[in-house]
Each structure stands twice: as structure tokens, then as C-alpha cells.
Amino acid sequence: MRWKEAMVPLLVSVIGGYLLGSVPVAVLVARAHGFDPREVGDRNPGFWNVRRRLGWRAAVPVFAGDTLKGTLAGLLGLWAGGAHLTWPGGVSGDSVLPVYLAVAAAMAGHAWPVFAGFAGGRSVLAFVGGFAVICPPGFLLGVAALVAVAVVTRSFAIGARVGVFGIPLFQLLFAPVVYVAGTGLLMCLIGLRFGQAARTSRPS
């Protein structure tokens, strides 16, 4: 019976995380403005495509919503795993696997959402939101790097890339290497989705 009991938090994390990630925030916001982001621009139902179409102010709910999906999934995994935390590193012990699975599931839900025909975005913001639960101080360093680089370069896009790609290095300051490796696997999901999008966008 113990292995069955151990499976419950993992199932809760995966199923709950996927359903949270599947909420098509960009599609809902864009439809409120009269278009479907999957049919315009780069056809990516995410923040950047909506921002190009509507501008920063109208796209803020997409940025916040997609990030919050990852955060809520991470918190769900944290709760399911017994809320084990260490300061300042973040999740620990029995909470590690449920949290990582919940964030991975949220990213998968964002990329292949059951509520939007399995046509989703790149999962970057869902990853970032989930990482805020995985390693809060690493997340804050990533935000600081984003802001600093964006101010120097006058480009939010460049700052965002530095902040996101620097996440494993920032986490390494606070968490064991094995946790950083787990974060790297989450980032591989982003790479997988980008690769899939690149293949499907090529003319036949």
C-alpha cells in the first residue's frame, strides 16, 4: 500500500499541473480583442505574439497569466509533496519530485493544451513561474539579471534571454547539482517545443 500512497501526490501534481498549464490565456485574451493568435504573426499563442499585435498594455494579462500557471502548478506540487522547503534553496526532500513534475506538466499543458486543441505556446513563462517555487532566490536573481540587462541594452527581449538562460547558474548558488540538472531537463522541454514549432512552420 505504501507505493500506492506515494503515487497519489505525483498523480495530483501531474494531472493538476497539466490542467493548469492547459488554460489558453493568450487565446482568451486575444479573442477578447477579436483575433486568434494561432492565425496571425508567428502563430504562437503566447505573450510575444499577442504583444506584437496589441502592444504591451493589452498583453500584460498574458504575461501574468502564463507565468502564474507555472507558479500555481509548482505550489500544487509543493502542497502535494508535504511542503518541504529549505532556506534559501527552495524545495527539498519529498517535495522535490512532485514540484518538478507539476511544473513539467504545466509546461506540457501550455505547449499542448487540452483546452485549445493541443496547439500551444513555447512554455517559457510557465517554466519561469514554476521556477519561482523551485528556487525563489534563484528566480529573484534571474529577474535582477533581466532588469539590469534590459536597462543597459534597452531591450526587454535580450534581458529576458539572459534572465532565463542564467537560471541554472543562479540556482547552483543555492541548490544541489541534481536539482539544477532537473531544471535543465525542464528547459529541454522548451527546446523541444521550439524545435517542433520550427519544423511545423517550414513550407512543405
Buried (B, 14 or more C-beta within 10 A) or exposed (E): EEEEEEEEBBEBBBBBBBBBBBBBBBBBBBEEEEBEBBEBBEBBBBBBBBBBBBEEEBBBBBBBBBBBBBBBBBBBBBBBBEBBBEEEBBBBEBBBBBBBBBBBBBBBBBBBBBBBEEBBBBBBBBBBBBBBBBBBBBBEBBBEBBEEBBEEEEEBEBBBBBBBEBBBEBBBEBBEEEBBEBBEEBBEBBEBBBEEBEEEEEEE
